[in-house]
């Protein structure tokens, strides 16, 4: 899980989503924490 923020956040998320890597983009630290818990629990 990576937290993305800044001017080109939408482009960064698109690149990550299209990369085929097992990476989850998050908007902020709370969102990242929730996504980590969800990923670990399956």
C-alpha positions, -999 to +999 in steps of 0.1 A: +000+000+000+014+034-010+000+068-001+000+092-030-005+129-027+003+160-048-001+176-081-001+145-103-018+121-079-043+109-105-016+102-130+004+083-104-026+062-094-033+054-130+004+043-136+003+021-105-031+005-115-019-002-150+015-015-139+004-050-130+023-048-097+006-059-065+004-023-052-026-006-037-028+032-039-043+051-009-054+087-005-042+094+030-029+075+060-063+065+073-072+051+039-038+033+037-044+017+072-078+005+062-065-009+029-036-027+047-060-043+071-083-054+043-053-068+023-039-088+052-073-102+061-079-112+025 
